[in-house]
Each structure stands twice: as structure tokens, then as C-alpha cells.
Amino acid sequence: MFCYYCGNQLDSTDTCPNCESDVRMIKKIQGVSNYWYNEGLARVKVRDLSGAADALKKSLKWNKMNVAARNLLGLVYFETGEAVDAVSEWVISKSLVPDDNPVTEYLNKVQNSGTKIEHLNQTSKKFNQALTYCQQGNDDLAIIQLKKVLSMNNKLVKGHQLLALLYMKNGRYDLAKKALKNAGRIDANNVRTLTYLRECNEYLKAHGKNKREKDDNEIISYESGNDLIIRPRRFIDNTMVMSVVNLLIGAAIGIAVVCFLVVPGIKQNAQNEANMSVVKANETISTKDQDIKDLEAQIETLNAQVSTAQADSTTAADTIVAYENMLDAYVLYATENFSSAADALEKVQKDKLDSEAQGYYDVVKAGVQTELIGKKYNAAIDAYSAQDYNTAITNLNEVVAVDENYKDGLAMYYLAHSCYRVKDGANAIKWFEKCKNSDFNYEMSDEDIQDYIDSVNNNAVDYGLGTE
């Protein structure tokens, strides 16, 4: 376990032995990530690959730097036929830990084999083509394409599942069940596979096995004396004449088939083979061009994922800083050092905290509210004295939002005068009226306050209350 700040190896204490930073939260986060990694490893051992993938994703959600979890997730993807996703995880892992990383060997085996890359690309293309056929309603073409995909990559779980769905759609639940069993051998506890398999079993149980209808040409047998007679149900005893006629008709049909079907077919096959050679050559050229574009797109995607991982790492560091500031504020509050607690609380980014920590934030804020209001009020009076009335208005609005009668009404008194100075007529009248109707004693009388209100009303246009 390493420190987020300096990268030094941590020990059993709550601080980093190198930079002396508080690492309790880091250990908690990495501990949760390691828990889900162990859960994923346990599921892999019993071939619950989909469950293992979910657990490993949770591990990376807590700690994206957990290289062991990312490497294992790549192996799970590779085992279920998701080679592209596997390579993506391994590339990110290698970018995070370039040295002594086992994924280097995995990537070398894939990248150094041009045949392997070509095989993976062809598998992805054919599977995508099968999906296109499904969307177009060409189920037969989709089934043929999926069989090609599975012959190239028999571990592609989603390929077996899609083939089973197509069989189920066409009422071939027996073949669908066989495809789902093949998927189950790869990922034993895949929820989607088990759901489809249960539906197949229920359908087959409800309808039973299909019974063969009797054919009119069914063979029947019976005994005649000591002899066993076997003949078709419809038995026709041809005479000699009919035998000759049938023979001549058969010969004529044979000659016609040779002349009109076999010979033209041979010529057509030769032409088709020539055309196919041209088509294959064009397809090879197109495939190479597309492969180059696909690899370039994958590089861009992987670079974007690396950038995202780095940004997430920065966000995690900001979250840790927010928790440290919150802890400082809480300690100062507990020791009744309210002024310093108020200063520390202002540094806390509340949106970086979880719901529990935000609850502590609200408790501390309520405890130091009086101190904060005092600071806002003093800042407002200083700004008012310096004729910075806009700053005074901003601070006094925060004070009266908590307590309008703060300092025996002086907060709203100075707020009224500040609004009057910046010619905010509506708010000036609002707060002068509150001062006049209050029981507090001010430096001026109610009549003097009324004179200010009348001045605003008499100069309504200047104070933004009307038009000329």
C-alpha cells in the first residue's frame, strides 16, 4: 500500500513515514478496493466470470490504481471472448505501472502475433455483422454468421447467448438449450445465460418432445405363412409395360438434366470461381485498410481512457484534501476554538464529502455559525467604512439571512444604507421599513428614516423603481 502524496510504502501507522501525511482515509479506500478484488478472485476460481467482472469493476471504482484488479479483469474479459476490452484494461494497467507488470507479457503475445490481431479483428467484425442481420430481421444469415464467429472464438459468451436467442425466436428451443450449455461451460453463473436456460427448460417441459406424424410412405410389415412381407403403405404393383415406360422416362430426364443443368452449371461454376477470386482480392485490400483505421481508433480510445484515469486520480486527491480540512475543522470545534474552526471550515469543499461527512460538516457549521456571522458582520462594517458598499451588501445579506435582528438591528440598518448608496431602491425601502417598524434604537429617528424612504420614492427612476 502506497501514499498518494509521495508514493512511499506505508506501514501500520496512520501517517506516512516519509511525508507524515494522514493516510487513514487512503487505507480505508484501498482496503475496500482490495476486498472487492479478493471477492472477484474467489469468483474466478469457481468460474463465475460475470460475477467476478462485477466485483473487479467495484474494486477499480474505489481505487483505479489497483493494478492487480485491472489485470485480473482483463483476463476475465479475455476468457469470455472480449479480447478488445481485455487489451484496453491491460494497456491502462501498463500506463499506470510500466515496470514489473505481468501485462507486458500478455500484450507482447497479442501484439507480436499478427495472426492473432487479424483473428480478433475478424471475430469482432463478423459478430457486428451478425447484429446487423438481427436488426434487419435476417435471422438465417445471423445464425450462419454467428456459427462462423464461434468457430473462430468459441469462448465468446455473448455469441452463444445471441445464437440461443435466435433459436428461441424461431422455436428451436432444443438447439437454444445446447448453445446456452456451451456458454455455461465458459461462465458458470452468468445471470443472462441461466435466465435463457430456464425459459428453454420451461418451454420444452410444457410442450414435450415433438411427435413424428405418420407418413403415407411409412414402411409396414406383416406375416404371410412363414414369410415376413415388408412393403410401403401405398404399394403399387407396376406391370412390365409400366416398368419399361418408367425406364424410358428416367433416361430422358437424365439426358435432359445433363444437357440443361450439368453442362451449364460447370461453365457457370468456372465463371463464378473467377469472379470470386477478384472479389476476394478486393476484400483483402479493403480489410487491410479497415484494420488500420480500427487500430488507430483503438489507440485514440485507449489514450482517452488513460486521460480519464489520470483525471480520476486528481479527483481522488482533491477528495482527500477535503476530508483533511473537515477533520481539522472538527478537531478545532471539539476543542472550542470556534474562530479557527470557522476559518478551517471555509476551506472545506462540501461537495467532495460523502453523506456522513456532510452531516458532520453541518454540525460544525451550526456550532461556529455565531463566529462566522460575526466575521461577516465585521467585514461588512469595514467595507461600509471604506465605501465599498457592494461588498458590505454581500456580507450583510448573509448575516440577515441567519438573523435579521443581529447586533440589535444594526445589520439591517447598515444594509438599508448600503442599498441606498448603490441606488438599489427596492431593497433600500425594504430594509428602511424594517428598521422603522422595529423596536431598536438607532442613531436617527423614525422621521429621519422616513425621509430616506421618501427620497427613494421621489427619485424612483434613479433608484430603479420606475421609468420616465
Buried (B, 14 or more C-beta within 10 A) or exposed (E): EBBBBEEBEBEEEEBBEEEEBBBEBBEEBBEBBBBBBEBBBEBBEEBBBBBBBBBBBBBBBBBBBBBBBBBBBBBBBBBBBBBBBBBBBBBBBBBBBEEEBBBBEBBEEBEEEEEEBEBBBBBBBBBEBBBEBBEEEBBEBBBEBBBBBBEBBEBBBBBBBBBBBBBBEEEBBEBBBBBBBBBBEBBBBBEBBBEBBEBBEEBBEEEEEEEEEEEEEEEEEEEEEEEEEEEEEEEEEEEEEEEEEEEEEEEEEEEEEEEEEEEEEEEEEEEEEEEEEEEEEEEEEEBEEEBEEBEEEBEEEBEEBBEEBEEBBEEBEEBBBBBBBBBBBBBBBEEEBBEBBBBBBEEBEEEBBEEEBBEBBEEBBEBBBBBBBBBBBEBBBEBBEEEBBEBBBBBBBBBBEEBBBBBEBBBBBBBBBBBBBBBBBEBBBBBBBBBBEBEEEBEEEEEEBBEBBEBBEEEEEEBBBEEE
